[in-house]
C-alpha cells in the first residue's frame, strides 16, 4: 500500500483493504502529468479508467502507462460507453486482460443526453461479471431497491450518484442515499455530481464508505491542490462519522445548563 501507516479503519472491497476512502476518476485531466500529480496529492489507492481511453495498439502511449508506474495503485477499469449488458461484459473481459485487475466499474448509460445509468442492463451485467469472479462496483441511480438487488447479485459495493455526471449539483439524492446506506451490507460509494470538498465531507458524515471524484478535481484551476483538499475533507468527514455527530433539535438547547442553585433563583 502507498499509505504504509497502519490503520484499523480501512475500506474493504473484494477482500482487499485500502487506507484511502477517496477514489479518483482519470477523465478530463488536461494531460497525464497533471493527472499523476493529482493522484499522488490525493493519496488515492484506487483509480478508475475507461476502457475506451486505453490505446490497445500503442500500450506505451495510452492512459495506462503512467498509472502503472505509480506504486501500489489499484486500477479499476470502467465500462463507460457500453450501451447494454452485453457490451459491458465484453468491455470488462478486455479490460481485465489489459490491466490484470479483477475490479470493474459497471457503467451503462445508453442515452448521451442525460448519461443516467440503465438499471436493468446494469443488474444483468453485474450478475454475469460477479459470477465470473470480478469485483463488481456498479454505477447506479440512487435507488434503494436496485441497490439491494445489486448487493444480492454479488457486487462488492454499490455506487449511487449524488447528482448527474459532471453536473456539480452535489448530494441532490441525499435522502435516497441515506436509505441505501441504512440497508446496505456492502460499502456505499457516492459516484458523480460532487463539486466541492465540503460535499465529500457531507457524504462521509452521512455514512458513505467512500467517494469517487473526477470532474471536481480535473476541472479545478489547480487539480493537485484540489485533490489534496478532497482527501482532507474525506478524512474529516469519516472521522466525524466515527466520532458520533450530535443530534439535531427543533428547539434551542442551552450550551450551559442551569445548575440547581440558579434554577431556583
MOLIN-V922209 format. One record per helix or strand of 2 or more residues. SS is the DSSP state (alpha for helix, beta for strand). FROM is the first residue (numbers start at 1). LEN is the number of residues. Records with the same first field share a line. If there is no record, write none. Layout:
# MOLIN-V922209
SS->FROM-LEN / FROM-LEN
This chain:
# MOLIN-V922209
beta->11-3 / 16-3 / 22-4 / 46-5 / 74-5 / 103-4 / 135-6 / 157-4 / 187-5 / 210-4
alpha->32-11 / 51-3 / 59-3 / 63-6 / 85-15 / 119-13 / 144-9 / 174-10 / 197-10 / 215-4 / 223-21 / 260-5
